[in-house]
Amino acid sequence: MRELFSAQKWKYAFYTVSHPMDAYYEIRHRERGSVPIAVLLVVLFSFSFSINRKSASFVVNNVYPLSVNALTELAAVLLLYLLFCVGNWSITCLMEGEGRLKDIAIATGYAMIPIIVCFNLATIVSQFVAADEEAFYWVIMAAGIAYALLMVLMGIMQVHNYTLAKTLVTIFLTFIAMFIIIFIVMLFVDLITQVYSFFYSIYQELIYRM
């Protein structure tokens, strides 16, 4: 575990931001990445998102601070992260993708670094901008989101050894797979609920008749 959180692993995570194509190749073929660091980066992104919604200046933020629940948002972000990784893995298994589930998790997690930096920077900048200077805040936010999406695109393309066109198709199908997984889980939960209700009603009936 100490090796997974070593300074070298963290240094390589930030190297991914400046050299994404080379870094993602190394992650796939030379085991340079770390799943725990990737998950931790997703957690940090979630907290950065919540802090931004809660603490950004009223000039750029119309969210009521007390309505922000960081733990709920963390659970939602982790669930979406898991769904994306599993959805992409399930699709790429059918489309001759070379990446493993851990490679997808690392590529997606490392792509959160630009958003973490930009969201926190934007939150700080928002405290100093006037009403007619909102553009500075939104440019920082947009830059972080755009670069993170670009990193995800390059990461998926590199770990699966896909062309750009095939990567875009794969990502589109990944979102469809995510909805299918959600639908199946909801059906399963509904089935379990009905089975429980059925046996509980039988139990209640036996109790009343005894």
C-alpha positions as CSV (number, residue, x, y, z in Angstrom):
1,M,0.0,0.0,0.0
2,R,2.9,2.3,0.8
3,E,4.2,1.7,-2.7
4,L,0.9,2.6,-4.3
5,F,0.9,6.0,-2.5
6,S,4.6,6.6,-3.0
7,A,5.9,10.0,-4.1
8,Q,6.9,8.5,-7.4
9,K,3.3,7.4,-8.1
10,W,2.0,10.9,-7.3
11,K,4.7,12.5,-9.5
12,Y,3.7,10.3,-12.3
13,A,0.0,11.2,-11.9
14,F,0.9,14.9,-12.4
15,Y,3.2,13.9,-15.3
16,T,0.0,12.5,-16.9
17,V,-1.4,16.1,-17.1
18,S,1.5,17.4,-19.1
19,H,2.2,14.3,-21.3
20,P,-1.1,12.4,-21.4
21,M,-0.5,10.2,-24.4
22,D,2.9,9.0,-23.3
23,A,1.8,8.6,-19.7
24,Y,-1.3,6.6,-20.5
25,Y,0.8,4.3,-22.7
26,E,3.2,3.7,-19.8
27,I,0.2,3.1,-17.4
28,R,-1.2,0.4,-19.7
29,H,2.0,-1.3,-20.7
30,R,4.4,-0.7,-17.8
31,E,2.1,-0.6,-14.7
32,R,3.0,3.0,-13.9
33,G,-0.4,4.0,-12.5
34,S,-2.2,3.5,-9.2
35,V,-5.8,2.7,-8.7
36,P,-5.9,4.0,-5.1
37,I,-4.5,7.3,-6.2
38,A,-7.0,7.5,-9.1
39,V,-9.9,6.8,-6.6
40,L,-8.5,9.4,-4.2
41,L,-8.4,12.0,-7.0
42,V,-12.0,11.3,-7.8
43,V,-12.8,11.9,-4.1
44,L,-10.8,15.1,-4.2
45,F,-12.7,16.2,-7.3
46,S,-16.0,15.6,-5.5
47,F,-15.0,17.7,-2.5
48,S,-13.7,20.4,-4.8
49,F,-17.0,20.4,-6.6
50,S,-18.9,20.7,-3.3
51,I,-16.6,23.4,-2.0
52,N,-17.1,25.4,-5.1
53,R,-20.9,25.1,-4.9
54,K,-20.7,26.1,-1.2
55,S,-18.0,28.7,-1.1
56,A,-17.9,30.5,-4.5
57,S,-18.9,34.1,-4.3
58,F,-22.5,35.1,-4.8
59,V,-21.5,37.0,-7.9
60,V,-21.0,33.7,-9.8
61,N,-22.9,31.3,-7.6
62,N,-26.7,31.1,-6.9
63,V,-26.6,27.9,-4.9
64,Y,-27.8,28.1,-1.3
65,P,-24.8,26.9,0.8
66,L,-26.8,25.0,3.3
67,S,-28.3,22.9,0.6
68,V,-25.0,21.4,-0.4
69,N,-24.4,17.9,1.1
70,A,-20.8,16.9,0.4
71,L,-21.3,13.3,1.4
72,T,-24.3,12.8,-0.9
73,E,-22.4,14.4,-3.8
74,L,-19.4,12.2,-3.0
75,A,-21.6,9.1,-3.2
76,A,-23.1,10.3,-6.5
77,V,-19.6,11.0,-8.0
78,L,-18.2,7.7,-6.9
79,L,-21.2,5.9,-8.3
80,L,-20.9,7.6,-11.7
81,Y,-17.2,6.9,-11.7
82,L,-17.8,3.2,-11.1
83,L,-20.6,3.1,-13.7
84,F,-18.4,4.7,-16.3
85,C,-15.5,2.4,-15.7
86,V,-17.6,-0.8,-15.7
87,G,-19.7,0.5,-18.7
88,N,-16.6,1.3,-20.7
89,W,-14.9,-2.0,-19.8
90,S,-18.0,-4.0,-20.8
91,I,-18.2,-2.2,-24.2
92,T,-14.5,-2.4,-25.0
93,C,-14.5,-6.1,-24.2
94,L,-16.8,-6.5,-27.2
95,M,-14.9,-4.1,-29.4
96,E,-11.4,-5.6,-29.0
97,G,-10.2,-3.1,-26.5
98,E,-6.8,-3.8,-24.9
99,G,-7.4,-1.9,-21.7
100,R,-8.2,-3.6,-18.4
101,L,-10.7,-2.3,-15.9
102,K,-7.9,-1.0,-13.7
103,D,-6.4,0.9,-16.7
104,I,-9.8,2.6,-17.3
105,A,-10.1,3.5,-13.7
106,I,-6.6,5.0,-13.6
107,A,-7.1,6.9,-16.9
108,T,-10.4,8.4,-15.7
109,G,-9.2,9.2,-12.2
110,Y,-6.0,10.9,-13.3
111,A,-8.1,13.1,-15.6
112,M,-9.6,14.7,-12.6
113,I,-6.4,16.6,-11.8
114,P,-7.2,19.6,-14.1
115,I,-10.7,19.9,-12.7
116,I,-9.5,19.8,-9.1
117,V,-7.0,22.5,-9.7
118,C,-9.3,24.7,-11.7
119,F,-12.3,24.3,-9.5
120,N,-10.3,25.3,-6.4
121,L,-8.6,28.2,-8.2
122,A,-11.9,29.4,-9.6
123,T,-13.4,29.3,-6.0
124,I,-10.6,31.5,-4.8
125,V,-10.8,33.9,-7.8
126,S,-14.6,34.2,-7.3
127,Q,-13.9,36.0,-4.0
128,F,-12.2,38.9,-5.8
129,V,-14.2,39.3,-9.0
130,A,-16.8,42.1,-9.5
131,A,-20.1,41.6,-11.2
132,D,-18.7,42.6,-14.6
133,E,-15.7,40.3,-14.2
134,E,-17.4,36.9,-14.1
135,A,-15.7,35.8,-17.3
136,F,-12.4,35.2,-15.5
137,Y,-14.2,32.7,-13.2
138,W,-16.0,30.9,-16.0
139,V,-12.9,30.7,-18.2
140,I,-11.0,28.9,-15.4
141,M,-13.9,26.5,-14.8
142,A,-14.3,25.8,-18.6
143,A,-10.6,25.2,-19.0
144,G,-10.5,22.6,-16.3
145,I,-13.5,20.7,-17.6
146,A,-12.4,20.9,-21.2
147,Y,-8.9,19.6,-20.4
148,A,-10.2,16.8,-18.2
149,L,-12.5,15.6,-20.9
150,L,-9.6,15.7,-23.4
151,M,-7.6,13.6,-20.9
152,V,-10.4,11.1,-20.6
153,L,-10.6,10.9,-24.4
154,M,-6.8,10.4,-24.8
155,G,-6.7,8.0,-21.9
156,I,-9.5,5.7,-23.3
157,M,-7.9,5.9,-26.8
158,Q,-4.4,5.0,-25.5
159,V,-5.2,2.2,-23.1
160,H,-7.4,0.4,-25.6
161,N,-5.2,1.2,-28.6
162,Y,-8.1,2.8,-30.5
163,T,-8.4,5.4,-33.2
164,L,-10.0,8.7,-32.4
165,A,-13.2,7.7,-34.2
166,K,-13.5,4.4,-32.5
167,T,-12.9,6.0,-29.1
168,L,-15.7,8.5,-29.7
169,V,-18.1,5.6,-30.6
170,T,-16.9,3.7,-27.6
171,I,-17.6,6.6,-25.2
172,F,-21.0,7.0,-26.7
173,L,-21.8,3.3,-26.2
174,T,-20.4,3.6,-22.7
175,F,-23.1,6.0,-21.7
176,I,-25.7,3.7,-23.2
177,A,-24.2,0.8,-21.2
178,M,-24.4,3.0,-18.0
179,F,-28.1,3.5,-18.5
180,I,-28.6,-0.2,-19.2
181,I,-26.7,-1.1,-15.9
182,I,-28.8,1.4,-14.0
183,F,-32.0,-0.1,-15.5
184,I,-31.0,-3.6,-14.6
185,V,-30.0,-2.7,-11.1
186,M,-33.3,-0.9,-10.6
187,L,-35.2,-4.0,-11.9
188,F,-33.2,-6.2,-9.5
189,V,-33.9,-4.0,-6.5
190,D,-37.6,-3.9,-7.4
191,L,-37.6,-7.7,-7.7
192,I,-35.9,-8.1,-4.3
193,T,-38.4,-5.6,-2.8
194,Q,-41.4,-7.5,-4.1
195,V,-40.0,-10.9,-3.0
196,Y,-39.3,-9.4,0.5
197,S,-42.9,-8.0,0.6
198,F,-44.3,-11.4,-0.4
199,F,-42.5,-13.4,2.3
200,Y,-43.1,-10.7,4.9
201,S,-46.9,-10.8,4.1
202,I,-46.8,-14.5,4.5
203,Y,-45.0,-14.1,7.8
204,Q,-47.5,-11.6,9.0
205,E,-50.4,-13.9,8.0
206,L,-48.9,-16.8,10.0
207,I,-48.4,-14.6,13.0
208,Y,-52.0,-13.4,13.0
209,R,-53.3,-17.0,12.6
210,M,-51.3,-18.5,15.4
